[in-house]
Amino acid sequence: MRTITSSAQIQPQSTARIMMIRPVRFGFNAETAASNEFQQEHFVLQNGESAQQAAQEEFDLMIEQLARIGLDVQVFSDNDEQHRPDAIFSNNWVSFHQSGKVVLYPMMAENRRLERRDDIIAALRNSYKVEEIIDLTHFESEGKYLEGTGSMVLDRRYKIAYACLSPRTHPEVLDAFADAMGYEIVAFTASDENDKPIYHTNVLMCIGDIFAVVCLEAIKNPDERLMVRSALEETNKYIVEITLEQVRHFAGNMLMVRNTRGDKFLVMSTQAYDSLTQKQKQVLSDYARLVHTDLTVIEGYGGGSARCMMTEIHLPRK
């Protein structure tokens, strides 16, 4: 049975503080499409090449909704200086931890490496304590990647990082993260209906405080499936299973947050919400209020959804 260490007892799974990046040159990223089955080129052909205005409208509506439920959302804007079509998915290049550590991650696509911004970290230093920056980006020169809380789904209470191995999630970089952060790694392989590797763990899995949404069907190896289930059960998670079809609709790409009053919310896209069964909605509603927003264009062009857009700020305040 896994136990919470004394240092982890004060580590909440969720936060009310979120960082998001407003898109300026959002669009279909050809550099990431080969390893991201969720990007829909046919959607782009049907809707035209320029998605910037629609994506910005979806982003702004999501910001309004998060503000209404009482989240503290710190919005930074992308700029025109460099072409960063996926800048909206900020959780891939950085993560912020209650220990005061900031982790920078190695990214597979060269144009996504441009998303890392020192000015954002400098701005956050004005309000938060940054004790150490752990820079894992040197692994890019070796062709080894780990794309933040896309590649890993973190159980912050128990310091477990769940990770499905893929071209974007390398075991060696996982080990480096574990050593630097004191995490246990639960690594496995996962694939879709066509046996193609699932590119990011956070499209098939979400960890709440006392629940987990997971597509065990995607973990084809029975030993690995049992390992993941056991780790979740040993950390007292009620498991809500979703199907591969629901994963295709981003039902795994959720994030539990809490507002400044401590109320819990589970944020997802409208497509994800609509794919859930009534029973799944009822069960999840016992743990958090379900909040959804339309992200049709962002999902279709970018191959990511609500969770990918939200970077949790767990840093201690100054």
C-alpha positions in Angstrom: 0.0 0.0 0.0 1.4 3.4 -1.0 1.5 6.0 1.7 1.6 9.8 1.5 4.9 11.1 2.8 4.9 14.0 5.3 6.0 16.4 2.6 3.2 15.3 0.3 0.5 15.6 2.9 0.4 19.4 2.3 0.5 19.0 -1.5 -3.0 19.4 -2.9 -3.9 17.7 -6.2 -5.6 20.8 -7.6 -5.1 24.5 -7.7 -7.1 27.6 -8.3 -4.2 29.3 -10.1 -3.9 28.6 -13.8 -1.6 30.0 -16.6 -2.9 30.2 -20.1 -1.5 31.5 -23.4 -3.8 33.5 -25.7 -3.1 32.5 -29.3 -1.9 34.9 -32.0 -0.8 32.6 -34.9 -2.8 29.5 -34.1 -3.1 26.9 -36.8 -2.4 23.3 -38.0 1.1 22.3 -37.1 2.5 20.0 -39.8 5.6 19.3 -37.6 3.5 17.5 -34.9 0.9 15.8 -37.1 2.9 12.6 -37.7 2.8 11.6 -34.0 -0.6 13.2 -33.1 -3.6 11.2 -34.4 -5.9 13.8 -32.9 -5.0 16.5 -35.4 -7.6 16.4 -38.2 -6.2 17.4 -41.6 -9.6 16.8 -43.2 -11.1 19.3 -40.7 -8.6 21.9 -41.8 -9.3 21.2 -45.5 -13.1 21.7 -44.8 -12.7 24.8 -42.7 -9.8 26.6 -44.3 -6.2 27.2 -43.3 -6.8 30.2 -41.1 -8.2 29.2 -37.7 -6.7 32.1 -35.6 -9.9 34.1 -35.1 -12.1 31.2 -34.2 -9.4 29.8 -31.9 -9.1 33.2 -30.2 -12.9 33.3 -29.7 -13.0 29.8 -28.2 -10.0 30.7 -25.9 -11.7 34.0 -24.7 -14.9 32.2 -23.9 -13.1 29.6 -21.9 -11.3 32.3 -20.0 -14.6 34.0 -19.2 -16.1 30.7 -18.0 -13.1 29.9 -15.8 -13.3 33.4 -14.3 -17.0 33.0 -13.6 -16.4 29.9 -11.5 -13.8 31.7 -9.5 -10.4 30.6 -10.9 -7.4 32.8 -10.8 -6.3 32.7 -14.4 -3.1 34.5 -15.4 -3.2 35.1 -19.2 -0.1 35.7 -21.3 -0.4 36.5 -25.0 1.6 35.0 -27.7 3.2 37.4 -30.2 3.9 37.7 -33.9 7.7 37.6 -33.5 7.9 33.8 -34.1 5.5 31.3 -35.6 4.2 29.2 -32.7 1.0 27.5 -33.9 0.7 25.4 -30.7 1.5 28.1 -28.1 -2.0 27.7 -26.7 -0.9 24.3 -25.3 1.4 25.7 -22.6 1.4 22.7 -20.3 3.9 20.9 -22.6 6.9 23.1 -22.1 6.7 23.9 -18.4 5.3 22.8 -15.0 5.2 24.6 -11.7 5.4 22.8 -8.4 4.7 23.5 -4.7 8.3 23.0 -3.8 9.1 26.2 -5.8 10.6 24.1 -8.6 10.0 25.0 -12.3 10.6 22.2 -14.8 11.4 23.0 -18.5 10.8 20.1 -20.9 12.3 18.8 -24.2 9.9 19.1 -27.1 9.9 16.8 -30.1 8.8 19.4 -32.7 11.5 22.1 -33.4 8.9 24.8 -33.8 7.3 24.0 -30.4 10.6 24.6 -28.7 10.0 28.3 -29.5 7.1 28.2 -27.0 9.5 28.3 -24.0 9.6 31.9 -22.7 11.9 33.3 -20.0 9.7 36.4 -19.8 6.8 34.3 -18.5 8.8 32.8 -15.8 10.3 36.2 -14.9 6.7 37.6 -14.7 5.6 34.8 -12.4 8.6 35.4 -10.1 6.9 38.8 -9.2 4.1 36.9 -7.4 5.5 33.4 -6.7 8.6 31.9 -5.1 10.8 30.1 -7.7 13.5 28.2 -5.8 15.0 26.2 -8.7 14.6 25.8 -12.5 15.2 22.2 -13.6 16.1 22.3 -17.3 15.6 19.0 -19.1 15.8 20.6 -22.6 19.3 19.3 -23.2 17.8 15.9 -24.0 16.5 17.4 -27.3 20.1 17.1 -28.7 19.8 13.4 -28.1 16.4 13.0 -29.7 14.8 12.2 -26.3 11.6 14.1 -25.3 9.2 14.6 -22.4 6.4 17.0 -23.1 5.4 18.1 -19.6 2.0 17.3 -18.2 1.0 16.1 -21.6 3.5 13.3 -21.5 2.8 12.7 -17.8 -0.3 12.8 -15.6 0.8 13.7 -12.1 -0.6 12.5 -8.9 0.8 15.3 -6.8 -0.4 13.9 -3.5 1.4 10.6 -3.9 4.2 11.9 -6.2 3.4 9.5 -8.9 3.9 10.3 -12.6 1.8 8.1 -15.0 3.3 8.1 -18.5 2.4 6.2 -21.7 5.6 5.8 -23.6 5.6 7.3 -27.2 7.9 9.2 -29.5 7.3 12.2 -27.3 7.8 10.4 -23.9 11.2 8.8 -23.4 12.1 6.6 -20.4 15.4 8.3 -19.8 13.9 11.7 -19.5 11.2 10.3 -17.3 13.9 9.0 -15.0 15.6 12.4 -15.0 12.3 14.0 -14.0 11.8 11.4 -11.2 15.3 12.0 -9.8 14.9 15.7 -9.8 11.4 15.8 -8.4 11.3 12.7 -6.1 8.5 11.1 -8.2 7.7 7.4 -8.8 7.2 6.6 -12.5 4.3 4.3 -13.6 5.2 3.8 -17.3 3.2 1.8 -19.8 2.3 1.7 -23.5 -1.0 2.7 -24.9 -2.5 2.7 -28.4 -5.7 3.6 -30.2 -8.1 1.4 -32.2 -5.6 1.1 -35.0 -2.7 0.1 -32.7 -1.1 3.5 -33.2 0.7 4.8 -30.1 -1.2 7.5 -28.2 1.0 10.5 -28.2 0.2 12.0 -24.8 -0.9 10.4 -21.5 -3.3 13.3 -20.8 -5.6 12.4 -23.6 -6.4 9.0 -22.0 -6.1 9.9 -18.3 -7.1 12.5 -15.7 -6.2 12.2 -12.0 -8.4 13.9 -9.4 -8.0 13.9 -5.7 -10.0 10.8 -5.0 -11.0 9.7 -8.5 -9.3 9.0 -11.8 -10.7 9.0 -15.4 -8.7 6.5 -17.5 -9.0 4.5 -20.7 -7.7 1.1 -19.5 -8.8 -0.3 -22.9 -5.9 1.6 -24.5 -3.4 -0.3 -22.4 -3.2 -3.5 -24.4 -0.6 -5.3 -22.3 -2.6 -7.0 -19.5 0.3 -6.7 -17.0 0.7 -3.0 -17.6 -3.1 -2.5 -17.4 -3.1 -4.3 -14.0 -0.1 -2.2 -12.9 -1.9 1.1 -13.6 -5.2 -0.1 -12.1 -3.3 -1.3 -9.0 -1.5 2.0 -8.6 -4.7 3.9 -8.8 -6.5 1.7 -6.3 -3.6 1.8 -3.9 -3.8 5.6 -3.9 -7.5 5.4 -3.1 -8.8 6.6 -6.5 -12.3 5.7 -7.6 -11.8 4.6 -11.3 -14.1 6.0 -14.0 -13.3 4.0 -17.1 -13.7 5.6 -20.5 -13.6 4.0 -24.0 -11.2 4.5 -26.9 -14.1 6.2 -28.7 -14.5 8.6 -25.9 -10.8 9.2 -25.9 -11.1 10.2 -29.5 -13.6 12.9 -28.3 -11.0 14.1 -25.7 -12.9 12.7 -22.7 -9.6 11.9 -21.1 -8.3 15.4 -21.5 -9.8 16.9 -18.3 -8.4 18.8 -15.4 -9.7 19.1 -11.9 -9.3 22.6 -10.4 -10.7 24.3 -7.4 -11.7 28.0 -7.0 -10.5 30.4 -4.4 -13.4 29.2 -2.1 -12.3 25.5 -2.4 -15.1 24.4 -4.7 -14.0 21.6 -7.1 -14.6 21.7 -10.8 -13.7 19.3 -13.6 -12.9 21.3 -16.8 -13.3 19.7 -20.2 -14.5 20.5 -23.7 -18.1 20.3 -24.8 -17.1 17.5 -27.2 -15.7 15.6 -24.3 -18.7 16.3 -22.1 -21.2 15.1 -24.8 -19.3 11.9 -25.3 -19.8 10.9 -21.6 -22.6 8.6 -20.7 -25.2 9.8 -18.2 -23.9 7.5 -15.6 -20.3 8.7 -16.0 -21.6 12.3 -15.7 -23.5 11.4 -12.5 -20.5 9.7 -11.0 -18.0 12.5 -11.8 -20.5 15.1 -10.5 -20.2 13.5 -7.1 -16.5 14.6 -7.1 -16.6 17.9 -8.9 -18.9 20.2 -10.8 -18.6 19.5 -14.5 -17.7 22.5 -16.6 -17.3 22.4 -20.4 -16.7 24.9 -23.2 -16.7 24.6 -27.0 -13.2 24.0 -28.4 -14.1 22.6 -31.8 -11.6 24.5 -33.8 -8.8 24.2 -31.3 -9.3 20.5 -31.0 -9.6 19.9 -34.8 -6.6 21.9 -35.8 -4.4 21.4 -32.7 -5.1 17.9 -31.6 -5.3 19.0 -28.0 -8.2 20.1 -25.7 -9.0 21.8 -22.5 -6.4 20.2 -20.2 -3.6 21.0 -22.7 -4.5 24.7 -22.5 -4.2 24.9 -18.7 -0.9 25.1 -16.9 -1.3 24.7 -13.2 0.6 27.1 -11.0 1.4 25.3 -7.7 4.3 27.6 -6.8 4.1 29.1 -3.3 3.1 32.7 -3.2 5.6 35.3 -2.1 
